[in-house]
Amino acid sequence: MSRICYERGYFYIIQYHIVRYVVYRHDNHILIRQVDKYVKDLLNLIADDKALYILDVETHNDYVHLQIENTDE
């Protein structure tokens, strides 16, 4: 699904790597069970709306790891 961009003598792929931490952690594990599924569903919904392709999404106890790519031509 990656779109390779070609220029004079080189090519590239633009992808974004985003890590987002939960602000108020207090040593609790927040992103578990239903919250984990809700966050992933919400991120997929936003990605569909904004014409983004999620290459990888990982939720850990207190942060979300995303690798995304723009699908617009």
Phi, psi and omega per residue, in radians:
M1 nan -0.149 -3.123
S2 -1.207 2.394 3.105
R3 -1.748 2.052 -3.139
I4 -1.568 2.214 3.119
C5 -1.728 2.288 -3.117
Y6 -1.913 2.380 3.045
E7 -2.279 -2.933 -3.134
R8 -1.200 1.750 3.029
G9 1.426 0.080 3.107
Y10 -2.641 2.896 3.081
F11 -2.483 2.783 -3.105
Y12 -2.704 2.800 3.043
I13 -2.208 2.247 3.138
I14 -1.736 2.057 3.061
Q15 -2.315 2.699 -3.119
Y16 -2.065 2.406 3.086
H17 -2.015 2.043 -3.051
I18 -2.139 2.321 3.023
V19 -2.141 2.154 -3.113
R20 -2.143 2.146 3.141
Y21 -1.639 2.611 3.009
V22 -1.322 2.294 -3.004
V23 -1.221 -0.911 -3.069
Y24 -1.775 1.502 -3.051
R25 -1.505 -0.858 -3.096
H26 0.912 0.670 3.114
D27 1.017 0.449 3.064
N28 -1.817 2.652 3.057
H29 -1.632 1.857 -2.992
I30 -1.588 -0.751 -3.018
L31 -1.529 1.256 3.130
I32 -2.261 2.753 3.055
R33 0.848 -2.069 -3.040
Q34 -1.150 -0.578 3.135
V35 -1.156 -0.688 3.092
D36 -1.044 -0.843 3.135
K37 -1.137 -0.713 3.121
Y38 -1.081 -0.777 -3.136
V39 -1.098 -0.777 3.125
K40 -1.123 -0.739 3.097
D41 -1.106 -0.725 3.128
L42 -1.138 -0.724 3.107
L43 -1.123 -0.686 3.091
N44 -1.154 -0.666 3.102
L45 -1.122 -0.778 3.113
I46 -1.128 -0.720 3.137
A47 -1.090 -0.721 3.092
D48 -1.104 -0.706 -3.125
D49 -1.187 -0.639 -3.063
K50 -1.688 0.168 3.138
A51 1.025 0.842 3.090
L52 -2.007 2.674 3.081
Y53 -2.025 2.118 3.126
I54 -1.501 1.969 3.119
L55 -1.361 -0.674 -3.118
D56 -2.703 2.399 3.037
V57 -2.402 2.248 3.091
E58 -2.290 2.297 3.016
T59 -1.968 2.284 3.085
H60 -1.930 -2.940 -3.064
N61 -1.017 -0.646 -3.076
D62 -2.473 0.328 3.036
Y63 -2.699 2.807 -3.139
V64 -2.044 2.338 -3.123
H65 -1.980 2.119 -3.106
L66 -2.225 2.489 2.919
Q67 -2.234 2.051 -3.031
I68 -2.228 2.871 3.128
E69 -2.521 2.510 3.106
N70 -1.393 2.318 -3.101
T71 -1.765 -0.006 3.103
D72 -1.187 2.528 3.104
E73 -1.484 nan nan
